[in-house]
Amino acid sequence: MTYTLHAPGDFAKEIRSSALRFVAFAILIANLLLGGSEGTRDTHYVVVIAYFIISIVSVATALFLPGRFWLKTLFVVLDGLLVAAILYAYILAPASEDHNLTTTSLVVGFVLLIHAGLQLDRRLVLTFSGIVLVSWVAMLALSAVRHGARDVMALLSSFFSQDFGLTVSFGFTAFATYLLARDHDRTRNEALEADQRRRNLSRFFSPLIVAELQKGGDAFGLGRRNAAIMFVDLRDFTRFAETATAGDLASVLAEYRRFVSQTIFDHGGTVDKFIGDGVMAVFGQPRPMENDADRALACALDLVDALDDWRNHNLSNGYPTLDAVIGLHYGTVVGGVLDSGVHSEFTVIGDAVNVAQRLETLAKSLDAPLVISLALIERLQGPIPTAGWMSLKSAALAGRRLPVDVWYLPRQTQA
């Protein structure tokens, strides 16, 4: 995939590239004053005047019509034709056999080649060098025929002259410039893809994890690992959505998602996905850590307090008030990139995910802001934080045959 970027930096580069044309124009003036025979001086005058006009128009289009590739191509074609005119003046125009190119005439072609290369677009380099090389070789061939090549060997000897060596030198220089421009394009595209990838990852991961994922490795591979899974949901959100205006709905969701995801990031978790008013988070993805359960529980308790403060703030200011519930479980998941062929998703699946989602549903029926499984408590590295915990043995979960032992915080005694 190729990305196109029109940023302020690109505009400055375009202006800078156009301004360099006047440096080339100064060199053309110097070449006109320092060298050239009487027979080629008129051609130099035409080239200098034409190049000056082209430069003025080029700078004007860069100022008022930036980002027009066809205009850049047009100017490069005109530059190539101007070099071809100089080559014609030195190779074909003289009636005698003394038609060797001079140093000053060669400088013009190389200067304009460098100018095309400084635009860092391999298509422009290829266009300019193609025009010059085709014109150069064709003129050498016509010159060899015109200047007394009586047989094939004489024709070849006349063609493969010192001028042809200069043509080859220009060709190698053009090829090297093309490779540099191509490498720049490749590096630029890779940088843009990496930036796009970072932006996508930053929607779900904390900056620390994004930096780690950017390094590559096998973090994106689909694999089985242990993780803590958290589901956060708003109670009665559907009823609120039925009567709320679009603006109120968007405002509540945006604020809710913002501080929930930030709290998750602060504890090193991953936002796996947003599902309406629901948020699914994972601790231990893409790489599991020994304290995943501890960080997940600390995050859940912070969210209980933050969501309660958010509700009370909205209540005191006359804004919509919604209670939140959290389900938290620890278990084995299969995580990584799931590729459907159309849309790739970085997610986790497995029974642990289903249990966490059912615990969030159980929290609603218990009127509890937080329900955690015994499996998560058993994975804690430190003691369970002090709170008004209550335990429930063999809690039945919808759609699941085996019950689960859970701990929960009653809403009236939440921490």
N, C-alpha and C positions, 0 to 999 in steps of 0.2 A: 504494500500500500504506500502511496506517495502522498506526503503532506505538503500543503502550500501555506506559507506564512507570510502575511503582509503586516509586519510590525514596524514601529518607528525606526528600529535598527536597520531594517531592509530599505526604508526610504532614504535614510542617511547614506547607506552604501550606494544606492542608485545615484544620488546627487554627487557623491564622491567620485564614482566611476565616470559620470558625465564631465565633472570638472577636470579629470585627468586628460580629457581630450584636448584641453588647451595646453597642457604640457607637451602632448604629441604635436600640437600645432606649432609650438615654439621650436621644436626639433625640426619640423618641416621647413620653417623659415631659415634656420641655421644651415640646413642642407642646401637650400636654394642659394644662400650667400656664399657657402664654402666650396661648392662643387657643382659639377654638371657642365656639359658642353653647350654651345650655342643652340645646337639642334634639339636639346632636351629641355632647355630653360623655359620655353613656352609651355611645355607640358607641365613642368613644375609649377609655373604660375597658375595654371588651370587647377591643378591638384590642390594647391594651397588655398585658393579662393573657395573651391568646392568644399574642402574639408572644414574651412572656417564656417561656412554656411551650415553644413551638417552639424557641426558642434553646437552652434547657437540653437538650432532646432532641437537637438538632443537634450540640452540642458532645460529648455522650455518644456518639453514633454515630460521630463523627469519631475519638474515642479508641478505641472498642472495635470498630467496624465500618468501618474506613477503606476508601476505594475503591469504595463502593457507589453507583453512579450513580443508581440508582432512588431511593435515599434522598435524595440531593441534589435530584432532580427533585420528589420529594414535598414537601420543605420549600419549594422555589421556588413550587410550586403553592399551597401554603398561604399564603405571603407574598402572592401575587397575589390570592387570595381576601380576605385582610385589607384590601388596598388597595381592592378592589372594595366591601367593606363600608363603608369610609370614604367612597368616592364616592357610594354609595347614601345615606348619612346626609346628605350635602350637596346631592345633586341630586334624589333622588326622595322622600326622607322628608318634607321640609318641605311643608306643605299650601299655603303661599303661593308666589308667583312669585319670592320672594327666596331663590334657591337657589344663588347664585354660590359657587364654591369660594373658600376663603380661602388665604392664603399658607401657613399652618401645615398645612393639610390636603394641599396640593400637595407639601410637603417630604417627607411620608411616602412617597409613590409614587416620587419621585426618589431618595430615600435607599436604598430597597429595590432600585431598579433598579441603582444603583451597586454595592450589595452583590452582586447577581447577576453584574454585570460583573466584579467583582474575583475571581470564581472562574475567570475566563478560559475559560469554556466557552460557545460561541455557542448551543448547544442550550438551556442554562439561561436565557440572556438572551432567546432567542426565546420560550420557554415563559412566562416571567414577563411580558414586555411584551405578548405575545399575549393573555393573560388580562386584563390591565389595559386595553388598548386596546379589546378587544371589549366588555368590561363598560362602559367609559366611553362609547363611541359608542352602545351600546344604551340606556344610561340617558339620554343627551342626547336621543335620538329619542323615548323614552317621555315624557320631560319636556316636549318640544315638543308632543306630541299632547295631553298632559294639561292644559297651561296655555293653553288657548283658541286654538289654531291653527285658524282657521275655514276656510281654504282652503289650496291648495298653496303659494302665495307666502308666506302667513303662517307656514305650517309650516316652510318653508325658512328664513325670516327668524329664526324662533325657534331652529331647529336650529343654523344657522351664526352662533352668538353668540360672545361672548368666551370662554365655556367651551370651545367647539369649537377656538378658537385655542390654548388651553392643551393640549387633546388633541393637536393637531398638533405643538406644541412637545415634548410627551412622546414622541410618535412619532419625531420627528427625533433626539431624544436616545437613544432606544432603538436606532434604526438605527445611529447612530454607535458606540454601545457594542457592538452586534453586530459591526460591521466590525472594531473593535479586537480583540474576542475571536476572530474568524475569522482575522485576521492573526497573532495569537498562535498559534493552532492550526497554521497553515501554517508559521510559523517553527519551531515546536516539532517538527513532523513532519520538516521539512527537516533540522533539527539531528540528530534521531534517525537519519534515513537516512544523513546524512553520517558520524555516529559508527559506524553499522553498516558502512558502506562502508570507513571507516578501519580498523575491526577486521578486516574480510576482507582488506584489502590488507596489513595488518601481518603476516599469516601468511606472505606471500610476498616482501614487499619490505622493505628497510631503512627506518628512520624518515625518512631524508632523502628517499628516493624517494617514500614515502607522502605526505609533505608536498607534494612537487611534483605528484603525481598529484591531490591534493585540490584543487589550484588549477584543475583542469579542463584545457582545451586539447584538442589532438588526440592525446594520448598513448595513448588507448585505441583509436584507429582502427586497423583492420587495414591493415598496410602492409609493404612490403619494406625490410629494413634489414640491415646487417652486425652480427654479434654473435659472441661467444665462447660456446660451448655446453659444459657440463661434466656428466658423469654420474659419480656416486659410488655404489658398490655394495659390499655385504659378501659375501665369499666363504663358501661352505658355510652360508649362512644358512638355506636350506631344510632342510638336514639338522639344524641346531640347532633349528629350529622344530618338527620332528617329535617331539623328545624333551623339549623345555623345557616347564616349567609356564607357564600363562597369565601368572602374575605375573612370572616371569623374562623371558618374551618381551616383555611390555609395558615392563618396566624397561629392558631393553637397547635396544629401539627408541626409547623416549622420550629416553634419554640420548644416543644416537647422533644422532638427528635434531636435538636441541637444539644440540649444539656444532657440528655440520656447518652448520646453517642460520645460526647466529650468526657463524661464520667467513666464510660467504658474504656476510652482511650487512656485516660489518666491512670487506670489500673492495668494497663498493658493488654487489654482485651481487644477482640476483633468484632466489628459489626458485620455479621454474616449477611443480613438482609433486613430491609424494612418491609413489613406486610401491613399496609394501611396504618392503623394506630399501634401495630405490634412491632417490636424490635427483637431480633434474634442475635445474641452475642455468643462468642466462643472464647474461652481462655485455654490456650494450648494449641492453637492453630495459627500459623502453619507449623510451629515447632512446640512440642510439649515441654513444660518446665515443672520442677518439683513443687513449686508453690502455686500452681494454677488454681487449685481449690481455694487456697487462702485468699488469693487476689480476687477470685470470683465472688467469694462471700463478702469480702470487704467492699467490693463494688456494689453488691446488692444492698448492703446495709446503708451505704452512702446514698444510693438511689432512693431507698425508702425515705430517708430524711429529706432529700432534695425534692422528691415528688410531693411529699407532705407539705413542705414549705411552699412549693409552687401552687398547690391547691389552696392553702390558706391565703397566700398573696392574692390570688385571683378572687377568692371569696370576699376579702376586705376591699377590693377595688371594683367589685361588681362585674368581674369577668366570669366566663364559664368555668365551673369547677368540676373536675373529674378525678375520681380515685384511680390509682394505679395498682396493679398486682404483678408479682414477680414469681416465676418458677425457676428453680435452680437444681441441676443434677450433674453428677459426674459419671462418666462411663467411656466406653470405647466407641469411636466414630470412624467413619471412612471420610477423609477430607482431601481436598485438592481441587484441581480444575476439572469441571464436568463440561465436556465439549459436545454440543448437540449438532454441530455442523453449521449452525446459523448464529447461535449466541453461546459464548462460553461463560460459565459461572464458577466462581471460586466459592465453594460451600462445603458443608459437612452433612452427612446423612448417617442414619443408623438408629438403633433402638434408643440410645441415650438421648437423641434429639426428640424422639416421640415422647419419652418419659418427661423431659423438661417441659414440653408443651402441655402435657396433661397436668403437670404440677401447677402450671400457671392457671389452668382451668379450675383445678381444685382450690386454688387460692380464692377464686371468686366465690365458690360455694361456701368456703370457710370464713368469708369476709376478712381475709388476712392479706396484708400487703406483701408478705413474703412466705413462700413455702420452699423448703430445701429437703433433699433426700438424705437418708442416713448414709448412702454411698458417698456423698460429698463430704459429710462430717468425718467419715472414716479416713478420708484422704487429706485432711488438714494436717499441716506440719506443726502448727501451734494450737493452743486451746481455742475452743469456740468462743467468740466474743460474747461478753455478758449482755444479756437482753432478756426480755420476758418470754423466753421460749416455752412452747408447749409441744409435746410429742403426740404423735398419732400412729398407733401400730396398725400395720396391714391395711393401709388406705387403698381403697379400690380406685383404679384409674380407668376412665372410659376407654373402651376398645382394647384393653390389655388384660390378659388372663391372670397374671401374677400381681398380687398387691405389693405395695411399697411402704416401708416405714419412713415417716417424714417428721420433720420439725417445722413449726410455723410460729409466726408472730401475730397474735390477735391485734386487730386494728386499734383497740382501745389501749393497748399496752406496748405499742410499737416503740422501737428505740429511735 
